[in-house]
Every structure is written in C-alpha cells, then in structure tokens.
Amino acid sequence: MSIQNLVERAEDYVRSGAFFAELAVLVGYPTESRVPDRRVAVEAYLDEVITPLLTTLGCSVTKHDNPDPAGGPLLVGTRVESPQLPTLLCYGHADVVDGQAGRWSEGRDPWTLTADGDRYYGRGAADNKGQHLVNLAALRMLLAERGSLGFNLTFLFETGEEIGSPGLAEFAAAHREQLRADVLIASDGPRLDAATPTLFLGARGGVTILLDVDLRPDAHHSGNWGGVIRNPATTLAGAIASLVDGHGRVQVPALLPPELPEPIREALAGLTVASSPGDPTPDEDWGDRDLTPAERLYGWNTLEVLALGSADVDRPVNAIPGRARAVLQLRHVVGTDLRRVREVVADHLDRHGYPMVQVKIQDSYPASRTPLDDPWLRWAKLTLDRATDGRLAVLPNIGGSLPNHVFTDILGLPTLWLPHSYPGCLQHAPDEHLLATIARDGLVLTTRLLHALGNPTADNPLPARRAA
C-alpha cells in the first residue's frame, strides 16, 4: 500500500461527508465536565463511542475510576503487535466546556453539528472531539490498508481536562507500566494559524491569583466620607498596577523566567502571531517590547487580569464601596520559580504600601516541554517537512495549557502535539467550530506521520528505543 493511496483515502474521508457524519455523533453527547448531571453523558460517550472505536483498532479496553473524586473516569485502549516494536501513546479528552445553549448565532444548538461553508459548528468539534476523531480515523485507515500498524498502541482518554485534569497525574503515576511508551503523539490546542501546519512540544502553565480588598461591611456616602476613608477599588487598582503596569509589563522580576533560552528564541524567529482572518491584531506597545509577539506568547510569562469588580458598575451610587476583588492569572513557561508565588505577590504588595490586599492562590498547573534537540522531534519534523514542503512550524510550547507535564515529567516521554484546530476556533465560547480544511489536512499529516512510524526508512530511522 503506497502512502499516496493512504493520503487519497484520508482526503476522501473528509470530502465525502463521512467525517462530518461521524463527528456529528460525537458532538451529540453533552459531555460537560463542569455539570454534575452530565456524568451520565460522559460515561455513555466512553462506552458507546470511544470503546467501539478502540475495539475496532484491535485494542483491549479498560475503564478506570478516577483516583480524584473531582474527576471522571479514564479509559485506556491497548494494542500490542510485538514487544520488539516501538509503542505509541495517544491522548484525548472526552469532556467539553459548558454548551452555552441560547448564545450561539443563527440559533445553533451546541449539541447538533452544523456546517456553514468550511466551518463545522458544535461544542467539542474543535476541543477535543474533532481532534481525537482525526487521530482515531488515521489509525483505522492505516490498519485497514496494511493489516497492522507496525507499532504498538496505547490510547488514553480522560474526562476532566476542562476542569484541570483532576486525578490524571495520580493515575499516570500508578499505571506507569500500562502507559509505558516510546513517544506521545496527540492533538489538542491550536495551530500557529489556520494555514500553517504546526507541531508543538508542550504548554505554558498557569497560576490563578485572587486579590481581595475587604475593608468594611458597608458602603459609605462619597460626599460625606470621600477623602477620609480608603477606597478598596482605588486600592486594588493601584495594587494591580504595581504588579503589572497599564501596558502589560510585569513589574515583579520573581514572576518572570530567568531568561529566554537561545534555542527557544531561534525556534520562534520569524513566526507571525495572528495571521488568520478575524484574528485580533497584536498591540505593538503591549507587553515586553524587547520581545517579539511570538516570544511574548510562546516563550515568556504574562500576568493577566481575568476579572475585576467592586460595587455595581451598571447601577452605581454615590458611595465608596466596602470591598473590591480581582482574579489574575500568571501564564508561565518552563524555568519559572513557582514555589512561593503567593508569598512573592504578598511581599511585593506589602513593600508598595498595600498590606490590606489579601492574596490567595486558587489553582495552578505546571509548564512543561520536550527539549528542542530530542531525537523524536528531529524524526517527526523531517517526516512532516516532507509532507508540507517545509511549511511546518515548530513551537516549543503553546501559549495555553495542557496536561503535558503528566507525559514529560511523570511518564518521562517526549511529547509531539500535532493540532487540528486554529486560534480562531472559539473553542470555549459560543460558535465553536472546526475547519474542514484543517481536518482534512490534519488527517493527511497524521496518516503520514503514523505511516512513517510503522515503516521506518534508512534516511529517517526511528530514534533508539527507550529504556524500561
């Protein structure tokens, strides 16, 4: 079976409407992980959709309870062809964010896949059902044509990625033998842009920081008390400005990485951020002006204000509020010291005259990435460069977050993420959509990559097997 025949079959699978029809079934399961009542839909998705897909691939399938009661079940499919062959670990998440029914344009139902030109609208179409369907379809096509994969396969599905992957790290640590592999190849997150095939190696982490200025239980008339009692909203605004100024520049060196490593700088050189129609235009005067937009997004830290409030902005009264609160988020890259974030922020505010601002860490998740000199990256890049005529972009990590650290830090694997979506997909908003052109392109690239994994060549051999 030639690779060209496989590519043609992959393209036809999307063009014929078969991919749309299959994805419509997946989207129809309202697997919202933040909604307790949807646990039944999550279980049904694993039992009725994912298990049959894995069984068709010749996998033995086991479902596991989550070690964390906050998380949902986990599913593992395993196909062993030979102990002498490399083992591929794949990953996908079955859960989605809230459907936000009633807020989609054109009266669309989030649980009904609809097509409008190149766009397939539906909750989970891009994040992550469409992406793991592409990978499952590529495996299915390869197996159907060759009768074997040429490698061993383990596919891990979790059901709580949208709520921070509770229990995933503990599960991986307890099931290292079942999840042992040579490399992870998975799909989530966006490409650099809609037109650029992308391979990324990890993800930035995040720390959510709550600031609370709770000065008094009541509001007091601004005419009678203005100028003599502290305003918590004004105080909070000043406190935030001491942490990150009005131009997005972080003012606390301890919240930044020590440097931008030269290999990361070289990897990001020449990359353009936000080049797709409809993307917002990056502000040249925002953030560290010594860095390019790509370096700021993929190689550096940012401190963002996610929410800010005091009193009732829509119906203000002539009164000084008693309380003001804000939610900030530190997006951080590998190399950032996170051991004392709360103490660092609190000490900084104390030194700048804001001891009345209470600091609390709500949640955090680590940054991680596979090194740019990893042999598996060299193998994958050569394979995909040939398939894309050199158009492939390689990112050290995406700007958002994924549980990549589970695979790099706990399982000790190199991680190769080949995303099948783009930054404008509206993945956590109404009108989430998958582009059919990217689905088709992603299926072709995944098929080529998996074919190369099962058919190594002399000019692009597989890296040496990983030690047990």
N, C-alpha and C positions, 0 to 999 in steps of 0.2 A: 504494500500500500504506500503510494507516494505521499509526501507531505502536501503536495499541491491538491490532491484529491481530498485530503482531510480538510484543507482550508476551504475548498469549494463547498464541501458539505456543511462546514460551520457557517459560512456566509448564507447558504440557502436556509438553514435552520431559522435564522432571524428574518430574512427577506420573505419567507413563505408564510409567516404569521404563527409558526409553531412555537416560537419562543414567547411571543405575546400571550398565546393561549395558555401556556404552562405557567407563565408568571402571573396571569390573572388568578389562577387557582391559589397561588401562594399569597398574593395580596389580600385575597378574600378572608384570610384568617386574621382577626383583630388582635394580634399578639402584643398588646400594650403592657410593657413590664411595670409601669407605674400604677396600673389599675388592678387592684387585687382580684376583682371579679373576672379578669381576663386570664387567670391562670388556667382555666379550662381550655381556652383557645390555644394557649401556649403548648399545653400537653397534647392537644389534638394535632397541632402543627408538626410536632416531633413524631407522633405516632402515625399520622395519616399521610404526611407529605415527605418528611426527611427520611424516616426509616425505609419506606419503599424505594426511594431514590438511591439510598446507600445499599440496600439489598440487591438492587439491580446491578450495582457495580461489583457484586460478589463479596460484599462486606458482611462480617458478623457485627451485629449492632447491640450495644448495651446502653441502657439508660441509668443514670446515677442520680441519687438525691444530692442536693447541694449541701456542702458542709456548713454553709452560712444560711440560716433560716430566712434572711432577707432576699436570697436569690432563688431562682427557679432551677429546674432540673438541667442536667448536662447529658449530652448524647455523644457516644464515641462509636464510629464505624471503623472496622479494621479489615484490610485485605492483605494477606501475606502470600506473595508469589514465590519468594526464595530468600533464605537468610543471607545469601550472597549478594542480593540486590540492595541498592540504597532505599531508604524509607523516606517518603514524603509525608509531612504533616500539613494538613489543610485546616482552616478555621473559618467559621461563620457564626453569626449570631441571629437567632430566630426572632428576637424581640424587636419592637419598634417603639418610637415615642408616641405620645398621645395623638389620636387621629385628628383632633381639632375639627370635627364634623361641623358643618354650617359655616365654616370660614373659607372654604375653597371656592375659587372663582368658577363661573359658569355652572354653579350648582353641583359640582362634582362631589361624589361620595368617596371618602378616602379608602374605602374597602372594596371599591369597584375599579379595576384598571381600565382607563380610558385612553384612547390615542388621539392626539391632535398633531398632525404632521409627524415630526421626528420625536415628539415627546410622548412618553408613556406615563400618565399621571396615576398615582396611587401611593398610599402610605407603605413604606418599605420597598417601593420599586427601586430606589437607589441605595437605600440604607436599611437592610443589607440583603434583602431577598433577591433582588435582581443580580447582585454581585455574586452571591454564592450559587445561584442557579447557573450563571455563566460557567463557573468552575466545575460544577457537577455535570453540566452538559458536555464540557470539553472532555472530562474523564470518560463519560459514557460513549462519546464518539470514538475516542481512541481505543477503548476496549472493544467496541463493536467491530471496528475495522481490523484490529490486529489479533483479537482473541486474548490478548494480555496487555498489561500496562508497561511491563518492562521495569517496574519498580514496585515496592510495597507501599501501601497507602493507609494512613490513619487520618480520619476526618473528625474534628472536634467541633461540636455545636454547643454554644452556651445560650442562655435565655435571659441574661441580665446585663448586657453590655450597655444599654441605655441608662442604667441606674448605677454604673460604676463597676460592673462585673463582680458583684459580691460572691465570694467563695471560689472564684476561678483560680486564684493563686494557690489557695489551700488545696484545691482539687488537683492541680498540676503537681504540687509537691508530693502529694500522697499517691499519685498514679504515674510517677516518672517512668516506670517500666512500660506501662501500656502506651504512653505517649512518646517513647523514645523514637528519635528520627534523626535524619542527617540534615534536613533543612525544612524550614517552614515556607510555603508559598501560599499566600492568602490574598484576599481582595476586600478592601473597605476603604472609606475615605475617598477623596477626590484626586484626579489627575492635577497636574500643574494648570492646565486649562483644557477646554473641550477638544482642541485639535492636537494636543501633544501627548503621545503615549508616555507613561511615567512609571518608574519603579522607585519606591521609597523604602527606607531601611528601618524606620522606627517612628516615634511620635514624641512630641513635646508632652510634658506633664503639666499638671495644674494644681494650684492650691487656692481654695476659696477662703477669703478672709472677711469676717464680719466686723464692722466698726459700729459701735453703739455709744451715742452720747445721750444718756438718760439723766437729765438734771433735776427734773421736778415733775410731779404728777399732773399739774395743771398748766394750761396756757394763761398768760397774763397780758393785759392790755398794753399794746405797744406805745400808746401815748403816755400812760402812767408809769411804765417801767422801762421803756426803751432807753438805753444808755447806762442803766444801772444794774441790770441783771444779764448774765451771759445768755446769748442766743445759741442753742445747740446746733441749729442749721448752719449758722455762720462758722461756728467752731468746727463742725465736721468738714465744711468746705475748705477751711484753712488746713486742717489735718491732712486731708486727701492731697491738697496741693503741695504739702511738704513731702509726700511720698512719691507722687508723680505729677509733674507740672502740667500746665494747661496746654502744652504741646506734645504730651505723651512721653516725655523723657523721665525715666525712673531716676529718682533722687537719692536712693539708698543703695550704695555700692554692694552691700551684702546680699541684696536681692538679685544681683546680676551674676552671670558666669564670669570666671576669671579672665577669659579670653575667647576670641573666635579663632579656633584652630585653623591653620593654613590649609589642610586638606578640605575642611568644610568650606572655606572661602573659595577655594579653587572649584569645588563641585558646584557652587552656586553662581559662579561667574557667568554672566551673560544671560541668566534666566530672567524672563519677564513675568511679573506678577499681574494677574487680572487682565488678560488679553482677549477674553471672550465677550461677545455682545451681551450687554446687560450687566456686566460686572461693574461695581463701583470703581472709580478712579482713585488709585492710591494718592494720598496727600503728601507732597514732597516735603512739607515742613512739619510732618508728624513723626515722632519717634527720634531715635538717634540718627542725626543727619550724617554721621560719619559712615553709616552702613547703607547698603543698597536696600531697596524694598525686599528683595529675596533674602538677604542676610537678616533683616529685621524679622521676617516672617518665619524662616526656617532655621536660623542659626543663633537667635538671640532671645532674650526674655522681654516680656511686656507685662505691664500692670494695668489692667483694665477695670473701669467702674462698670459693673453689670447692673446695679440698681442703686437708686439714691432717693431718699424721701424724708419729708417732715411735714406734718400737718396735712392739709388737703389743698393740693395745688389747683384743682378745678374750682374749689369754692373757698378761697382764702378769706380770713377775717383779720381784723386789726388786733392781732395778739401774737406775742412771742411764744412759739411752741415750747413744750417741755422736753421733747425728745426728737432726735434725728438719727437715722440709721443708713448704712450703705453696705453693699456687698461688692467686694473687689475680687479680682482673680489674677493670680500670678501664673502666667503661662511661661514655662521654663524648659530649658534644654539640658541635656546631659552635662554634668560638670558643676551645676548649681548646688550650693550647700543648703540643704533644706532642714537641717537638724534643729534649728532654733528660729524658724520663721516668725512664730508668734512673739517670741522674746525680742527678736530684731526689730519688728514693727513697733511693739510697745515701747521699747527703749528709745527708739528714734522719736516717737511722738512725745515721750516724756521730756527729752532733751530740747524739743522745739516748743515746749510750753503747752502740750496737750495731754496732761496726765488724766484728765477726765474722760478721755476716749477709751472705752473698753474694747479690747481686741480678742477675737475668738477665731480659731480655725475650724471651719465647718467640715471640710473634707479635703483630701489630697490624693494624688496619684502620681507615680514616678514617671520621669522621662527615660527613654532608652533608645538605643540604636545599634545596629550592626556596623562594625568598622568598615570604612570605605575600601580597605585593602583585603577584605575577606574573599577567599577563592570562589565561593559560591556567587558572589556579586560579579566577579570577572566572567564566570561561565554564563550567567544569565544575561549580562549586558551584551556579550558577544552574540548570543543567540537572538536577542531582541533587536540589537542594532541591525543585524542582517534582515530581520523581518520588517523593519521600519525605515530602512535606508538611512540609518543614522539619526533619526528624529527623536530617539528615546531621551527623555530627561531623567536623570538620577538625582533624587533628593535624599539628603542624609536622614531627614525625618519630615513628616508633615507638620503643619502648624497646630493641628488639633491633637486629640488624644485617642489612643487605642490601648488595649491591654498588651502591648508589645513586650513589656518587661516580663510578663509571665513566660514568654518563649525564650527571650535572650538571657534573663537573669536566673530563672528557676530551672528551665529545661536546658539551658546552655546551647541554644540553636541559633544559627544565622537566620535572619528573617528577611524575606523578599516579598514586598507588598506590591501587587500589580492591580491598581484600582480601575474600576469600570464605571466611574462617575466623574463629575466635574464640579468646580466650586459653585456654580450657579444652579445646582440641582434642587435647592430649597429643602434639604433633607430633614430638617427639624421644624419646618414651617408648613402652612397650607400650600398646596400645589407642588408638593414633592414630585419629582419626575426623573425618569431615566431616559437618556437619549438613545434612540435605536441605533444611531450610527456608532456610538461608543460601545453599545452592547455587542454589535457585530464585530467591531474592531477588537474589542476585548476578548471575544470568543476566539477569534483567529489567533491573537497573540498568545492566549493561554494554551490553545491547542498546539501551537508551535513550540512553546516552552516545555510542555509536558511530553511532547513527542521527542524533543531533544533529551529530556531526562531519561526516557526509556530506550533511546537509541544514540548513545554517545558516539562521537566521531573522533578520529585521530587529531584533527585540527582544533577541536573544542571538547576535550575529555572532561569527565566529571571530576570534581575535587576528590581528594582521598577520603575514604570512609572515616566517619567519626568514631573515636574510641568509645567503648562502652563506659 
